[in-house]
Amino acid sequence: MTSKILPPRMFLVLAAVALVLVISIAVVLGFGALLGAMGDQIGSLVLRWVGAGLGIVFVVDLICLVLALAIRAAANGEEPPEEA
């Protein structure tokens, strides 16, 4: 039995977090735009900053996902098939 460098569940968690963050960013920024249109500039500004923070977390999550996939690919050591 071979030991795996990264647990397979980690990929599922990272992908699920990325999906939830995309939805959260859209909802927060949309609600911020709604508050801005209703005249609540402070609330709109706060939600824009919250959306920016969620965006940063989203980018970090995507970087972690790409690095995890790269580590998994390097650990497998399989070469792509050569074309004749």
N, CA, C and O atoms as a GROMACS GRO file, in nm:
protein
  336
    1MET      N    1   0.085  -0.118   0.000
    1MET     CA    2   0.000   0.000   0.000
    1MET      C    3   0.089   0.123   0.000
    1MET      O    4   0.177   0.136   0.085
    2THR      N    5   0.066   0.212  -0.094
    2THR     CA    6   0.148   0.332  -0.104
    2THR      C    7   0.090   0.444  -0.019
    2THR      O    8  -0.031   0.458  -0.006
    3SER      N    9   0.181   0.522   0.039
    3SER     CA   10   0.134   0.637   0.116
    3SER      C   11   0.120   0.757   0.023
    3SER      O   12   0.203   0.779  -0.065
    4LYS      N   13   0.017   0.832   0.043
    4LYS     CA   14  -0.008   0.948  -0.042
    4LYS      C   15   0.042   1.073   0.028
    4LYS      O   16   0.028   1.087   0.149
    5ILE      N   17   0.100   1.163  -0.049
    5ILE     CA   18   0.153   1.287   0.007
    5ILE      C   19   0.038   1.376   0.055
    5ILE      O   20   0.044   1.432   0.164
    6LEU      N   21  -0.064   1.387  -0.026
    6LEU     CA   22  -0.180   1.470   0.007
    6LEU      C   23  -0.305   1.385   0.012
    6LEU      O   24  -0.326   1.301  -0.076
    7PRO      N   25  -0.388   1.404   0.112
    7PRO     CA   26  -0.511   1.324   0.118
    7PRO      C   27  -0.608   1.365   0.007
    7PRO      O   28  -0.620   1.483  -0.025
    8PRO      N   29  -0.675   1.268  -0.052
    8PRO     CA   30  -0.767   1.299  -0.163
    8PRO      C   31  -0.882   1.391  -0.123
    8PRO      O   32  -0.933   1.466  -0.206
    9ARG      N   33  -0.922   1.386   0.005
    9ARG     CA   34  -1.031   1.471   0.051
    9ARG      C   35  -0.994   1.619   0.044
    9ARG      O   36  -1.082   1.705   0.034
   10MET      N   37  -0.865   1.650   0.050
   10MET     CA   38  -0.822   1.789   0.046
   10MET      C   39  -0.863   1.857  -0.084
   10MET      O   40  -0.900   1.975  -0.084
   11PHE      N   41  -0.856   1.785  -0.194
   11PHE     CA   42  -0.894   1.843  -0.323
   11PHE      C   43  -1.043   1.876  -0.326
   11PHE      O   44  -1.084   1.979  -0.380
   12LEU      N   45  -1.122   1.789  -0.269
   12LEU     CA   46  -1.266   1.814  -0.261
   12LEU      C   47  -1.296   1.935  -0.175
   12LEU      O   48  -1.380   2.017  -0.210
   13VAL      N   49  -1.226   1.947  -0.062
   13VAL     CA   50  -1.247   2.060   0.028
   13VAL      C   51  -1.206   2.191  -0.040
   13VAL      O   52  -1.279   2.290  -0.034
   14LEU      N   53  -1.090   2.192  -0.104
   14LEU     CA   54  -1.045   2.315  -0.170
   14LEU      C   55  -1.139   2.356  -0.283
   14LEU      O   56  -1.167   2.475  -0.300
   15ALA      N   57  -1.189   2.261  -0.359
   15ALA     CA   58  -1.281   2.292  -0.468
   15ALA      C   59  -1.415   2.342  -0.412
   15ALA      O   60  -1.474   2.435  -0.467
   16ALA      N   61  -1.462   2.280  -0.305
   16ALA     CA   62  -1.589   2.324  -0.245
   16ALA      C   63  -1.577   2.464  -0.186
   16ALA      O   64  -1.668   2.545  -0.200
   17VAL      N   65  -1.464   2.493  -0.121
   17VAL     CA   66  -1.443   2.627  -0.066
   17VAL      C   67  -1.437   2.730  -0.178
   17VAL      O   68  -1.490   2.840  -0.163
   18ALA      N   69  -1.374   2.695  -0.289
   18ALA     CA   70  -1.368   2.788  -0.402
   18ALA      C   71  -1.509   2.818  -0.455
   18ALA      O   72  -1.540   2.933  -0.487
   19LEU      N   73  -1.592   2.717  -0.465
   19LEU     CA   74  -1.729   2.737  -0.512
   19LEU      C   75  -1.809   2.824  -0.416
   19LEU      O   76  -1.880   2.915  -0.459
   20VAL      N   77  -1.798   2.796  -0.287
   20VAL     CA   78  -1.869   2.876  -0.187
   20VAL      C   79  -1.819   3.021  -0.188
   20VAL      O   80  -1.899   3.113  -0.172
   21LEU      N   81  -1.690   3.041  -0.205
   21LEU     CA   82  -1.636   3.178  -0.207
   21LEU      C   83  -1.685   3.256  -0.329
   21LEU      O   84  -1.712   3.376  -0.318
   22VAL      N   85  -1.695   3.191  -0.443
   22VAL     CA   86  -1.746   3.260  -0.562
   22VAL      C   87  -1.889   3.308  -0.539
   22VAL      O   88  -1.923   3.422  -0.571
   23ILE      N   89  -1.971   3.222  -0.483
   23ILE     CA   90  -2.109   3.259  -0.455
   23ILE      C   91  -2.115   3.369  -0.349
   23ILE      O   92  -2.193   3.463  -0.362
   24SER      N   93  -2.033   3.358  -0.245
   24SER     CA   94  -2.031   3.458  -0.139
   24SER      C   95  -1.988   3.595  -0.190
   24SER      O   96  -2.047   3.697  -0.154
   25ILE      N   97  -1.886   3.597  -0.274
   25ILE     CA   98  -1.840   3.724  -0.330
   25ILE      C   99  -1.950   3.790  -0.412
   25ILE      O  100  -1.973   3.910  -0.401
   26ALA      N  101  -2.017   3.710  -0.494
   26ALA     CA  102  -2.125   3.765  -0.577
   26ALA      C  103  -2.237   3.822  -0.491
   26ALA      O  104  -2.288   3.930  -0.520
   27VAL      N  105  -2.276   3.750  -0.387
   27VAL     CA  106  -2.386   3.796  -0.302
   27VAL      C  107  -2.345   3.923  -0.225
   27VAL      O  108  -2.422   4.019  -0.220
   28VAL      N  109  -2.226   3.923  -0.167
   28VAL     CA  110  -2.181   4.039  -0.089
   28VAL      C  111  -2.168   4.163  -0.176
   28VAL      O  112  -2.215   4.270  -0.139
   29LEU      N  113  -2.105   4.149  -0.293
   29LEU     CA  114  -2.090   4.266  -0.380
   29LEU      C  115  -2.223   4.312  -0.438
   29LEU      O  116  -2.246   4.431  -0.456
   30GLY      N  117  -2.311   4.217  -0.468
   30GLY     CA  118  -2.444   4.254  -0.516
   30GLY      C  119  -2.524   4.329  -0.411
   30GLY      O  120  -2.590   4.428  -0.442
   31PHE      N  121  -2.518   4.281  -0.287
   31PHE     CA  122  -2.589   4.350  -0.180
   31PHE      C  123  -2.526   4.486  -0.152
   31PHE      O  124  -2.596   4.582  -0.119
   32GLY      N  125  -2.394   4.494  -0.166
   32GLY     CA  126  -2.327   4.624  -0.151
   32GLY      C  127  -2.372   4.723  -0.257
   32GLY      O  128  -2.391   4.841  -0.228
   33ALA      N  129  -2.388   4.676  -0.380
   33ALA     CA  130  -2.436   4.763  -0.487
   33ALA      C  131  -2.580   4.806  -0.461
   33ALA      O  132  -2.616   4.921  -0.487
   34LEU      N  133  -2.660   4.715  -0.409
   34LEU     CA  134  -2.799   4.749  -0.374
   34LEU      C  135  -2.803   4.856  -0.265
   34LEU      O  136  -2.882   4.950  -0.274
   35LEU      N  137  -2.720   4.841  -0.163
   35LEU     CA  138  -2.715   4.941  -0.057
   35LEU      C  139  -2.668   5.076  -0.112
   35LEU      O  140  -2.718   5.181  -0.071
   36GLY      N  141  -2.572   5.073  -0.203
   36GLY     CA  142  -2.525   5.198  -0.264
   36GLY      C  143  -2.634   5.266  -0.343
   36GLY      O  144  -2.646   5.388  -0.340
   37ALA      N  145  -2.714   5.188  -0.415
   37ALA     CA  146  -2.824   5.245  -0.492
   37ALA      C  147  -2.934   5.299  -0.402
   37ALA      O  148  -3.007   5.390  -0.442
   38MET      N  149  -2.946   5.244  -0.282
   38MET     CA  150  -3.047   5.292  -0.188
   38MET      C  151  -2.997   5.412  -0.107
   38MET      O  152  -3.072   5.468  -0.027
   39GLY      N  153  -2.872   5.449  -0.126
   39GLY     CA  154  -2.819   5.567  -0.059
   39GLY      C  155  -2.737   5.540   0.066
   39GLY      O  156  -2.692   5.634   0.131
   40ASP      N  157  -2.715   5.415   0.099
   40ASP     CA  158  -2.634   5.380   0.216
   40ASP      C  159  -2.489   5.362   0.171
   40ASP      O  160  -2.445   5.250   0.143
   41GLN      N  161  -2.416   5.472   0.165
   41GLN     CA  162  -2.279   5.468   0.115
   41GLN      C  163  -2.184   5.397   0.210
   41GLN      O  164  -2.092   5.329   0.166
   42ILE      N  165  -2.205   5.413   0.341
   42ILE     CA  166  -2.118   5.348   0.438
   42ILE      C  167  -2.134   5.195   0.430
   42ILE      O  168  -2.035   5.122   0.428
   43GLY      N  169  -2.257   5.149   0.426
   43GLY     CA  170  -2.282   5.005   0.414
   43GLY      C  171  -2.226   4.949   0.284
   43GLY      O  172  -2.171   4.838   0.282
   44SER      N  173  -2.240   5.025   0.177
   44SER     CA  174  -2.186   4.983   0.049
   44SER      C  175  -2.034   4.972   0.053
   44SER      O  176  -1.977   4.877   0.000
   45LEU      N  177  -1.971   5.069   0.117
   45LEU     CA  178  -1.825   5.068   0.128
   45LEU      C  179  -1.777   4.950   0.212
   45LEU      O  180  -1.679   4.884   0.177
   46VAL      N  181  -1.846   4.923   0.321
   46VAL     CA  182  -1.808   4.811   0.407
   46VAL      C  183  -1.821   4.679   0.331
   46VAL      O  184  -1.732   4.594   0.338
   47LEU      N  185  -1.930   4.662   0.258
   47LEU     CA  186  -1.948   4.537   0.184
   47LEU      C  187  -1.850   4.525   0.068
   47LEU      O  188  -1.813   4.414   0.031
   48ARG      N  189  -1.808   4.637   0.010
   48ARG     CA  190  -1.704   4.628  -0.092
   48ARG      C  191  -1.573   4.578  -0.033
   48ARG      O  192  -1.503   4.498  -0.095
   49TRP      N  193  -1.540   4.626   0.089
   49TRP     CA  194  -1.418   4.579   0.154
   49TRP      C  195  -1.429   4.432   0.194
   49TRP      O  196  -1.332   4.357   0.184
   50VAL      N  197  -1.546   4.392   0.239
   50VAL     CA  198  -1.568   4.251   0.272
   50VAL      C  199  -1.554   4.166   0.146
   50VAL      O  200  -1.493   4.059   0.149
   51GLY      N  201  -1.610   4.213   0.036
   51GLY     CA  202  -1.596   4.142  -0.092
   51GLY      C  203  -1.452   4.134  -0.137
   51GLY      O  204  -1.410   4.032  -0.192
   52ALA      N  205  -1.375   4.240  -0.114
   52ALA     CA  206  -1.233   4.237  -0.149
   52ALA      C  207  -1.159   4.135  -0.063
   52ALA      O  208  -1.072   4.063  -0.112
   53GLY      N  209  -1.193   4.129   0.065
   53GLY     CA  210  -1.131   4.030   0.153
   53GLY      C  211  -1.164   3.888   0.110
   53GLY      O  212  -1.077   3.801   0.111
   54LEU      N  213  -1.290   3.865   0.073
   54LEU     CA  214  -1.329   3.733   0.024
   54LEU      C  215  -1.258   3.700  -0.107
   54LEU      O  216  -1.223   3.585  -0.132
   55GLY      N  217  -1.236   3.802  -0.189
   55GLY     CA  218  -1.163   3.781  -0.314
   55GLY      C  219  -1.019   3.738  -0.288
   55GLY      O  220  -0.966   3.653  -0.359
   56ILE      N  221  -0.957   3.798  -0.188
   56ILE     CA  222  -0.820   3.759  -0.153
   56ILE      C  223  -0.816   3.615  -0.104
   56ILE      O  224  -0.727   3.539  -0.142
   57VAL      N  225  -0.912   3.577  -0.021
   57VAL     CA  226  -0.919   3.439   0.028
   57VAL      C  227  -0.944   3.343  -0.089
   57VAL      O  228  -0.889   3.233  -0.092
   58PHE      N  229  -1.025   3.384  -0.186
   58PHE     CA  230  -1.052   3.303  -0.304
   58PHE      C  231  -0.924   3.280  -0.385
   58PHE      O  232  -0.898   3.168  -0.429
   59VAL      N  233  -0.846   3.384  -0.405
   59VAL     CA  234  -0.722   3.370  -0.481
   59VAL      C  235  -0.624   3.278  -0.408
   59VAL      O  236  -0.559   3.195  -0.470
   60VAL      N  237  -0.615   3.293  -0.275
   60VAL     CA  238  -0.527   3.205  -0.197
   60VAL      C  239  -0.574   3.060  -0.209
   60VAL      O  240  -0.492   2.969  -0.221
   61ASP      N  241  -0.704   3.037  -0.205
   61ASP     CA  242  -0.758   2.903  -0.219
   61ASP      C  243  -0.725   2.844  -0.356
   61ASP      O  244  -0.688   2.727  -0.365
   62LEU      N  245  -0.737   2.923  -0.461
   62LEU     CA  246  -0.704   2.873  -0.594
   62LEU      C  247  -0.556   2.841  -0.607
   62LEU      O  248  -0.520   2.742  -0.671
   63ILE      N  249  -0.470   2.924  -0.548
   63ILE     CA  250  -0.326   2.897  -0.551
   63ILE      C  251  -0.297   2.766  -0.477
   63ILE      O  252  -0.218   2.685  -0.525
   64CYS      N  253  -0.360   2.746  -0.361
   64CYS     CA  254  -0.341   2.621  -0.287
   64CYS      C  255  -0.389   2.501  -0.367
   64CYS      O  256  -0.326   2.395  -0.365
   65LEU      N  257  -0.500   2.516  -0.438
   65LEU     CA  258  -0.552   2.406  -0.518
   65LEU      C  259  -0.457   2.372  -0.633
   65LEU      O  260  -0.431   2.254  -0.660
   66VAL      N  261  -0.406   2.473  -0.700
   66VAL     CA  262  -0.312   2.448  -0.809
   66VAL      C  263  -0.183   2.384  -0.758
   66VAL      O  264  -0.131   2.291  -0.820
   67LEU      N  265  -0.132   2.432  -0.644
   67LEU     CA  266  -0.011   2.372  -0.587
   67LEU      C  267  -0.036   2.228  -0.543
   67LEU      O  268   0.051   2.142  -0.561
   68ALA      N  269  -0.151   2.200  -0.486
   68ALA     CA  270  -0.183   2.063  -0.445
   68ALA      C  271  -0.192   1.970  -0.566
   68ALA      O  272  -0.146   1.856  -0.561
   69LEU      N  273  -0.250   2.018  -0.673
   69LEU     CA  274  -0.257   1.937  -0.795
   69LEU      C  275  -0.119   1.915  -0.855
   69LEU      O  276  -0.091   1.808  -0.908
   70ALA      N  277  -0.034   2.017  -0.848
   70ALA     CA  278   0.102   2.002  -0.898
   70ALA      C  279   0.182   1.901  -0.815
   70ALA      O  280   0.258   1.822  -0.870
   71ILE      N  281   0.165   1.905  -0.683
   71ILE     CA  282   0.234   1.809  -0.596
   71ILE      C  283   0.185   1.668  -0.625
   71ILE      O  284   0.264   1.574  -0.630
   72ARG      N  285   0.054   1.654  -0.645
   72ARG     CA  286   0.000   1.521  -0.675
   72ARG      C  287   0.052   1.469  -0.809
   72ARG      O  288   0.085   1.351  -0.822
   73ALA      N  289   0.060   1.557  -0.908
   73ALA     CA  290   0.110   1.515  -1.038
   73ALA      C  291   0.258   1.479  -1.031
   73ALA      O  292   0.301   1.383  -1.094
   74ALA      N  293   0.335   1.554  -0.953
   74ALA     CA  294   0.478   1.524  -0.940
   74ALA      C  295   0.500   1.396  -0.862
   74ALA      O  296   0.594   1.322  -0.890
   75ALA      N  297   0.414   1.368  -0.765
   75ALA     CA  298   0.429   1.247  -0.684
   75ALA      C  299   0.395   1.122  -0.764
   75ALA      O  300   0.452   1.015  -0.741
   76ASN      N  301   0.302   1.134  -0.857
   76ASN     CA  302   0.266   1.019  -0.940
   76ASN      C  303   0.380   0.981  -1.033
   76ASN      O  304   0.402   0.863  -1.061
   77GLY      N  305   0.452   1.080  -1.080
   77GLY     CA  306   0.568   1.054  -1.164
   77GLY      C  307   0.535   0.997  -1.300
   77GLY      O  308   0.622   0.942  -1.367
   78GLU      N  309   0.413   1.010  -1.342
   78GLU     CA  310   0.376   0.956  -1.473
   78GLU      C  311   0.409   1.058  -1.581
   78GLU      O  312   0.381   1.177  -1.568
   79GLU      N  313   0.470   1.009  -1.685
   79GLU     CA  314   0.501   1.094  -1.799
   79GLU      C  315   0.385   1.090  -1.897
   79GLU      O  316   0.319   0.987  -1.911
   80PRO      N  317   0.360   1.201  -1.966
   80PRO     CA  318   0.254   1.198  -2.067
   80PRO      C  319   0.297   1.107  -2.183
   80PRO      O  320   0.416   1.094  -2.211
   81PRO      N  321   0.200   1.046  -2.249
   81PRO     CA  322   0.236   0.956  -2.359
   81PRO      C  323   0.298   1.034  -2.474
   81PRO      O  324   0.252   1.142  -2.509
   82GLU      N  325   0.402   0.976  -2.532
   82GLU     CA  326   0.469   1.040  -2.645
   82GLU      C  327   0.392   1.010  -2.773
   82GLU      O  328   0.346   0.898  -2.795
   83GLU      N  329   0.381   1.111  -2.856
   83GLU     CA  330   0.310   1.093  -2.981
   83GLU      C  331   0.408   1.054  -3.089
   83GLU      O  332   0.520   1.105  -3.093
   84ALA      N  333   0.368   0.964  -3.174
   84ALA     CA  334   0.458   0.915  -3.279
   84ALA      C  335   0.456   1.003  -3.400
   84ALA      O  336   0.527   0.976  -3.497
   0.00000   0.00000   0.00000
